[in-house]
Amino acid sequence: MSIKVIEDSCNGCEACVPACPYEAISVQDGIARIDLDNCNLCGACVSECPFEAIVIEKETTHLRSPSDYHGVLVYGERTSEGIHKVVYELLSKGRELADKLNTELAVALVVNKEFPTKDEIIDGIIARGADTVYIVRNEAFKEFLIEPYTDALVYLIEKYKPEVVLAGATSEGRSLLPRVAARLKTGLTADCTGLDINEDGLLVQTRPAFGGNIMARIICEHRRPQMATVRYKVMEEATENERKGDVVIEEFVPRIPQTTLLQDVLDETQKINLEDADIIVSGGRGIQDAKNFTLLQELADLLGAALGSSRPPVDDGWIPYSHQVGQTGKTVRPKVYIACGISGSIQHLAGMSSSDYIIAINKDSDAPIFKVADLGIVGDLFEVVPVLIKRLKAGSS
Ligand SMILES: Cc1cc2nc3c(=O)[nH]c(=O)nc-3n(C[C@H](O)[C@H](O)[C@H](O)COP(=O)(O)OP(=O)(O)OC[C@H]3O[C@@H](n4cnc5c(N)ncnc54)[C@H](O)[C@@H]3O)c2cc1C
């Protein structure tokens, strides 16, 4: 976008000067002058000018012709064990979108030369709905590093021109996709909880906005591809079927110099991964102090559960952010979720309400968590949890 003053229309009235929040406008020789270094194109001056003498022009040079773009591409995030399960979730949604668009579904794997081109990972991806698996190969892709991976994905997208690109809203997806979108000068909706195709064939990307109080439905009308990261555990995993697909190998040398050196990978996660846990014991502000998490940890250990948290304990430094459940934390879907001293705010529910069975322990019988709980215990968690621990210990001895 660019901004300009139409000098024939401007009469130097100065109405635009106070309208600019960035103090980027002055009137010189009876004409408004805009300091482009400070202007951020917010448009406040445009609406304030009584003479329509300031205009913002949208450049169309970077717009891509939507008809040149076809197909849905899923970024195939890998883990040390194989493929991240969010990819299987994206395959189920991606297949649905591709069918609605009457187009193909592909997965992009960025790997090093040792990665086998025919193995159960690739078979599993095809069996779960992919028509094509693109394998971008180079020594630089051994571990996830942001610069070469961005380069690889941009290369693939520019070559095959998918109309939709999806990745998990994991740490990797959240760092990779914004960079790819910026390089391609297209839009990206982060952290989606729903995806669909509208009557115009556009991707409708749903995500919570304004603190979770509304669900925004976002479209990317003019630029391509339409890109979204999707929360892990909000969509169903694709199931395996007898299918055939193609494997396309791309040997690619990253073009941008690498400025990051990976020295070591530290496993900071807890014993049981929160997102994959069958049982989660979670503590909220009602836990009162960091040291009281040991009580919940004891219960979690007896149940083989992972330890979760609402946001206040994380904000207060009682427990690391990796344990946070909710809109700005993780989305979880365990078989059993035990909420201890958690009120049940909309932002917390956004991350755990799909759990199969919710048990809430809260001393306030009006706490909103009881509205979603399958089993509610009104009581002091410091009395209830020790009883549970005692019973479990008695049962196991
Ligand atoms: C943009 C945005 C994003 C957010 N993201 C998240 C998020 O990802 N996750 C999240 O959790 N929150 C998030 N929040 C914060 C959210 O709005 C709530 O403030 C938060 O969830 C409240 O946490 P809580 O239930 O632990 O605390 P509180 O609401 O203070 O509730 C504490 C509960 O503990 C009970 N209690 C106290 N003592 C005891 C006891 N001894 N025994 C039993 N019960 C007891 C009380 O009755 C109360 O119900 C977000 C907020 C915003 C604005």
The ligand as a Gaussian input file, in Angstrom:
#p B3LYP/6-31G(d) Opt

LIG

0 1
 C       -6.475000     -13.612000      25.950000
 C       -6.560000     -14.496000      27.150000
 C       -6.059000     -15.769000      27.045000
 C       -6.126000     -16.634000      28.146000
 N       -5.648000     -17.894000      28.020000
 C       -5.820000     -18.767000      29.034000
 C       -5.410000     -20.122000      28.926000
 O       -4.834000     -20.549000      27.911000
 N       -5.641000     -20.944000      29.963000
 C       -6.249000     -20.532000      31.116000
 O       -6.436000     -21.350000      32.029000
 N       -6.614000     -19.239000      31.261000
 C       -6.397000     -18.344000      30.273000
 N       -6.760000     -17.056000      30.433000
 C       -7.140000     -16.600000      31.795000
 C       -8.608000     -16.865000      32.093000
 O       -9.389000     -15.772000      31.685000
 C       -8.809000     -17.062000      33.612000
 O       -8.335000     -15.919000      34.271000
 C       -8.109000     -18.279000      34.155000
 O       -8.444000     -19.415000      33.400000
 C       -8.521000     -18.499000      35.604000
 O       -7.735000     -19.519000      36.116000
 P       -8.231000     -20.301000      37.417000
 O       -9.522000     -20.965000      37.135000
 O       -7.086000     -21.159000      37.841000
 O       -8.360000     -19.154000      38.486000
 P       -9.658000     -18.507000      39.133000
 O      -10.602000     -18.061000      38.090000
 O       -9.182000     -17.502000      40.109000
 O      -10.351000     -19.712000      39.896000
 C       -9.789000     -20.337000      40.990000
 C      -10.818000     -21.338000      41.468000
 O      -10.271000     -22.101000      42.522000
 C      -11.299000     -22.335000      43.472000
 N      -10.632000     -22.608000      44.732000
 C       -9.882000     -21.755000      45.486000
 N       -9.372000     -22.395000      46.555000
 C       -9.805000     -23.679000      46.476000
 C       -9.609000     -24.829000      47.287000
 N       -8.863000     -24.791000      48.381000
 N      -10.229000     -25.969000      46.923000
 C      -10.998000     -26.048000      45.822000
 N      -11.206000     -24.975000      44.988000
 C      -10.603000     -23.819000      45.317000
 C      -12.119000     -21.087000      43.477000
 O      -13.429000     -21.355000      43.938000
 C      -12.095000     -20.709000      41.996000
 O      -13.203000     -21.243000      41.305000
 C       -6.691000     -16.186000      29.353000
 C       -7.188000     -14.882000      29.457000
 C       -7.122000     -14.063000      28.357000
 C       -7.670000     -12.661000      28.473000

